[in-house]
Amino acid sequence: MTEAITQSGATIAGHQPLRKVVVGSVVGTVVEYYDFAVYGYMATVLAALFFNAQDPTAALLGTLAAFAVSFALRIPGGILFGHIGDKYGRKVSLFWTILLMCAATAGMGLLPTYFAIGIWATVLLVTMRFLQGIAAGGELGGATAFVAESAPAAKRAAFTSLVNVGISVGSLLASLGALSINAVFTPEQVADFAWRLPFLFSLPLALVGLWIRSRLHDTPQFEQLKESHEVEAIPVVTLVKQHKGSLGRIAALSALFTGGHYVAYTYGPIHLQRSGGHDASFAFLATSVSLVLCAAVIPLAGALSDRIGRRPVFLAAGVLGVLAAVPAFMLMGSGNQTLAVIGQILLGLPVSLSIGPAFASFAENLPAKVRYSGISLGMNVAQLLVGGTAPLIATWLVATTGAALSPAALYGFCAICVLVGGLKVKETARQELPVA
């Protein structure tokens, strides 16, 4: 039994090659986070097309509110897909998350606007966004569990961090999509039809992701649970009863790569345009540059945590996040393009550092029978509290205080959460994953 779940080398106990597992998980995460992020990058356009545009600030806040409320749906989504993943298998759950996300995103690209059908356009847009939230709630926890249960213990964070590079790559593709339509089309053409293109691009991406994931087998640990009849009837009940402490630590350690990520990469382009005086093309270009550079840091941070431990990397991310928050926003609002890019990179680096050890640590602190549900629920609590609300809170802070630097307080709070979580979490680097 132990031999079936001990990881060594590129192939696991006669199962699929580790490379195949990682590619299947990463590609799916890229698709999911492209779909989820493109709404945020198109927020200013959607505000004008799907909300009453007589008050531009109110319309933008309405668009961001829908962005934020969709994160509440991540919790039931995580519970639903976590239940499927812990009871019926990681593979089947991850297949359905992509399918639902793609249907909702492509649906957005086909919607009639407010000018055509009035408030019903708003209702339909929000409904599609809610479906995205349900799908996103089950994606990352499952992809992480899949890779963590397949990777060698000594390199677990290096491999699980690659899944999370998929978040940055998906966000990058969404940013490049927004950049491309603003570069190729006039503002009038964007408002007329070109805004639909980034949403419809979800279709070919999803087909690739679905094909790859359909060819995967489930993990040895899950198969062992099935064979030994240790699968929980209702995994989330066991999770809440027996693993409350782990859930709280996962939520705290998720604060930077949820709230910090959306401050840096979703509110960031808005801040660059409104406070820095830059046009939309530059704002998306700066975001793309930051995403590329910071995505490269994620696997390095993961590999570092495999060598020196999870806790030191978490603590470094928290300290850097606290120190960088105000200077980063000052640089982004300076009006200088070079300084603006540097500022956004400063916001992105602590996020990437926190991602490196995070998902290996989460998997190591939960048994296989509730691992999918636990990672999903813990992260989604953070997504609800500081993730999806981050762009809305940041915009509201600036609107109510008149201080362009005020979103730095939200970012700094997220960094402090990681500091606290890093002090509380057990050191689990290089340990075998618990089964039950």
C-alpha positions, 0 to 999 in steps of 0.5 A, spaced: 500 500 500 505 504 501 509 503 495 503 505 491 503 512 494 510 513 494 512 518 489 519 517 486 521 519 479 517 521 473 512 515 473 508 513 479 507 506 481 506 504 474 501 510 472 501 516 468 508 520 467 508 526 472 509 530 466 502 528 463 499 530 470 502 536 470 501 538 463 494 536 464 493 540 470 496 546 468 493 547 461 486 546 465 488 552 470 490 556 464 484 556 461 480 557 467 483 563 469 483 566 462 476 565 463 475 568 470 480 574 469 478 576 462 471 579 465 476 583 470 480 586 464 474 588 460 471 591 466 471 598 464 468 596 457 462 592 460 460 597 465 458 601 459 455 596 455 451 592 461 450 597 466 446 604 466 452 608 463 449 615 465 454 615 472 460 612 469 463 611 476 457 607 479 457 603 472 464 601 474 462 599 481 456 595 479 461 591 474 466 590 480 460 588 484 458 583 480 466 581 479 466 580 487 459 577 488 461 571 484 467 569 489 461 568 494 459 562 489 466 559 489 464 557 496 458 552 494 462 551 487 468 548 492 464 544 496 460 541 490 466 540 486 470 538 492 465 533 494 465 530 487 473 530 487 473 527 494 468 522 493 468 520 485 475 522 483 479 528 481 479 527 474 471 527 473 471 533 477 476 537 474 473 535 467 466 539 469 470 545 472 472 546 465 466 545 461 462 549 466 467 555 466 467 555 458 460 555 457 459 561 462 465 565 458 463 564 451 456 565 453 458 572 456 461 573 449 454 572 445 450 576 450 446 582 448 447 589 451 444 594 455 442 598 449 438 592 446 434 589 452 435 593 458 436 591 465 436 583 462 442 584 459 445 586 466 441 580 469 444 575 464 451 578 465 451 577 472 448 570 471 454 568 467 459 571 472 456 567 477 457 560 473 464 562 472 464 563 480 462 556 481 466 553 476 472 557 479 471 554 486 473 547 484 478 548 479 485 550 483 484 545 489 483 539 485 488 541 480 493 542 486 491 535 489 492 532 483 499 534 482 501 534 489 498 526 490 503 525 484 509 529 485 515 526 489 515 529 496 522 532 495 520 536 489 512 537 491 512 545 491 516 545 485 511 541 481 505 544 485 507 551 484 507 550 476 500 549 477 499 556 479 503 558 474 497 557 470 494 562 474 499 567 472 499 565 464 491 565 464 491 572 467 496 574 462 493 571 456 486 575 458 491 581 459 494 580 452 487 579 449 484 586 452 491 589 450 490 586 443 483 589 442 485 596 444 491 596 440 487 593 433 481 596 434 478 603 435 474 605 442 468 605 437 469 598 434 471 595 441 464 598 444 461 595 438 463 588 437 471 587 439 469 586 446 466 580 445 473 577 442 476 575 448 470 571 451 469 567 445 477 565 445 475 561 451 472 556 446 478 553 443 482 554 449 477 550 453 477 544 447 484 543 448 484 543 456 478 538 455 482 533 451 488 533 455 484 532 461 480 526 458 486 522 457 488 523 465 487 517 470 486 518 477 491 519 482 494 513 486 492 516 493 485 516 491 485 509 487 487 507 494 482 510 498 476 507 493 480 500 494 480 500 501 473 503 502 475 509 506 472 514 501 467 519 505 460 519 504 460 527 505 467 529 505 466 537 507 462 534 514 469 530 516 473 536 513 469 541 518 469 537 524 476 534 524 480 540 520 478 547 522 485 549 524 488 547 517 482 550 514 483 557 518 491 557 516 489 555 509 485 561 508 490 566 512 496 563 507 491 564 501 490 572 502 496 574 498 495 570 492 487 572 492 487 579 495 494 581 493 493 578 486 487 582 484 489 588 487 495 587 483 493 585 476 485 586 476 485 593 480 492 595 477 490 596 470 484 601 473 489 604 477 494 605 472 489 609 468 485 613 473 491 615 478 497 614 473 494 617 467 495 612 462 491 609 457 488 602 456 493 599 452 499 601 456 495 599 463 494 592 460 501 592 457 504 593 464 500 588 467 502 583 462 510 585 463 509 584 471 505 577 470 510 574 465 516 576 470 512 574 476 510 568 474 517 566 473 518 567 480 513 562 482 516 555 481 523 558 483 519 560 490 516 553 490 523 550 489 526 554 494 521 552 499 523 544 498 530 546 500 529 551 506 522 549 508 515 552 507 515 557 513 521 561 511 518 563 504 511 564 507 514 569 512 519 572 506 512 574 502 509 577 508 514 582 510 516 584 503 508 585 501 508 589 507 514 593 505 512 594 498 505 596 498 505 604 499 512 605 494 508 600 489 502 604 489 506 611 489 510 608 483 504 606 479 501 613 480 507 617 478 505 618 471 512 615 469 511 609 465 517 605 467 516 607 474 509 604 473 511 598 471 516 597 476 511 599 481 506 593 479 512 588 479 513 590 486 506 588 488 506 582 484 513 579 487 510 578 494 504 574 491 508 570 487 513 568 493 507 566 497 504 562 491 511 558 491 510 554 497 502 554 498 499 549 495 504 543 497 503 546 504 496 545 503 496 538 501 501 536 506 496 539 512 490 535 509 489 527 508 487 525 501 480 523 503 478 531 504 484 534 501 480 536 494 474 539 499 479 542 504 484 546 499 478 548 495 474 551 501 480 554 505 482 558 499 475 560 497 474 563 504 480 567 502 477 569 495 470 571 498 473 575 504 479 579 500 479 576 493 473 578 489 472 584 493 479 587 492 478 591 486 471 593 489 474 595 495 480 598 492 475 603 487 471 604 493 477 606 498 479 611 492 472 614 491 471 615 498 477 617 501 480 621 495 487 618 496 490 614 490 494 610 495 489 608 499 488 601 496 495 599 499 492 598 506 488 593 503 494 589 500 498 590 506 492 587 510 493 581 505 501 581 507 499 581 514 495 575 514 500 571 510 505 573 516 500 570 521 499 564 517 506 563 516 508 563 523 502 558 525 503 553 520 507 546 521 513 545 517 511 539 512 517 540 507 519 533 504 514 529 508 509 524 505 502 526 504 497 523 509 492 518 506 487 518 512 
